[in-house]
């Protein structure tokens, strides 16, 4: 059965343990905390997913998959990319 899980993100590189094959859905701020939502399947083996958070104007790897853009309440903008698994 599929579920939606929520993960915390920080600027730059994130190593997040989540079930294999999780689909990264969206990103947004909840208060001051940057969150990532993913669709997961129960019972799948965990894996480490690499997620990069960058500001506008920062370099990215063109091979990384764009997940979304989140706007901080004080006006900062962060772009989130799925960099695959370890």
N, C-alpha and C positions, 0 to 999 in steps of 0.2 A: 504494500500500500504506500502511496506517495504522501509526503508531508512537506510542509514549508518550515525550514529552520532559519534562525537569525544568527549572524556572526558579527563580532566587533572587528572594525578595521582601524588601522593607524596609518599615518602618512608613510610613504615609501613601500618597502616590501613586507608582505604578510605571508606567513606559513600557517595554513589553516587545515586542521584535520576534519575531514568530512567524508561521508560515504562515497565510495567509488561511483563515478558517473553522475554526480550531482550536477544539476543545471543551475547556473548562476542567473538569477532573475532580475534583481534590481538593487540599487543602493540609494540611501537617503540618510539624512540626519534625524535622530531622535534626540531632541535637545542639543547638547554639544557633542554627542557621540555618533560617529559614522558607522552605519550598519549595512550589512550585505544580507540579502535574502536569497535562499537557494531551495530548489525543489529536490528532495532526496527520496530514495527508496529504502524502506526499512530492511534490515538484515544484510545490507551490502558491506563488504570489507572496507574499513577506513583507509584513506589515502591522504597524503599531504598535497594540498592545492596551493599554488603560488598566485597571489593576488597583489597587484601593484597599484598604489594610490599616488597620483602625481598632480601637481598644480598646473595651471595653464602656462604654457611656454616651456615646460620641462621636456626633456627627451624621453621618447618611448621606443620600444621595439615594434616595428611594423607588423611582426608576426603575432603579437599579443591581441586577444579578442576584447574589444570594447564591451564593457558591461553597462556602464552608465555614468552620469555626471550628477554630483550632489552639491547643493548650495548650503554653506554654513550660515547660521543666523546672523553672523557679523559681516557677511559679504564675501568670504573666501569661497573659492570654487575648486572642487576636487574631481578628478577623472579616474575611473576605476577600470583596470584591465585584468583579464584572466590570462595568466602566463602558463597555464597547464599544470602538470603534476611533477613531483620529484621522482 
